[in-house]
């Protein structure tokens, strides 16, 4: 199963730590493959966004847990700011500008 293709997002590739988590959890992998590419993209962005490696690991654990419970998108997430196929919404721009201050 280590060589099995696991779907990524529309902008983000699947990080290795997340790939490894799915290889060892068939239920989480099935839930992941049931998500839309945009939903997978938001989860990947949410996992890779933190700067601290410890926080990224915590996000991987939480992602696995939450998609197994049926959650389709990360909670309280402004969304992926890396997509170039659509402009950032005014509400997200406001959130991002407050973060920079």
N, C-alpha and C positions, 0 to 999 in steps of 0.2 A: 504494500500500500504506500510505501515511501515514495514511489515514482508516480503515483496517481496524480493526474492533473486536478488542481484545486482552483476554482474560479477566483478571479481578482475583482477589482473595481474598474470604473471607467477611466480613472486617472492613475490610481495607485496600484502598484504590484503588491503581491502578497508577501509580507515580510517573513523571514525564515522562522522566527519564534512563533508566529501565528500558524504557519504551515505545520510545524512540529506539533503544536497543540491539536490541530485537526487530525493529523495522522494517528494520534493516540486516542481520539474520541470520535467514534463513528456517528454518534447521535448529534454531536455539535456539527460535524461535517455535513450531515444530511440537512440540518437546519440552515447552515451557511449556504449550501447550494440552492436552497429554496428561496433565498433572498434575491431581490433584483440587483443588477450590477450597480445601480446608484446607492442602494442601501449598503451593499458590501463596501463600496468606496467610502462611505461615511464612517463605517466601522474601522476600516484600515486607517483612515486619516486620524480618527480619534485615538487609535492605538499608537500611531507613530508621532503624534503631535507633541507629547511631553518631552522635555529635554532630559530629564533624569531617567536612567535605565531602569531603576527600581519602579518608577511610576509606569513606565511602558509595560513592564512585566505584570504589574497589578491590573492594567487595562486588558491585557490578554486574558488573564484569569477571569476578570469580570465579563468580558465579551463572551467567552465560552459559556459561562453560567447563564448569562441573560438570553442569549439566542436559544439555548436549550429550553428556556422557560417561555419562548415564543416572542420575545422582544425583537422587533425588526430594525430599529435604529437606536443609536446611542441617545440617552436622555440628556437634556440640557446642553446639547451640542449645537453650536451655531451652524454647523455644516462644513463641508469641505471647501476651503478657500483656494484650493489649487486648481479647480476646474476652470478651463478657459472657454468652455462652450456656453457660458452664461455669465452675465455680470453679477457681482456681489450685490445683494439686496441692500437697500438703505438701512434696514434694521441691523443687519450683520455688520455693515460699515460702522454704525454707531457703536456696537459692541466692541469691535476691533479697535476703534479709536480710543475707547475708554481703557482698554488693556495696555495700550502703549504709554499711557500717562503715569 
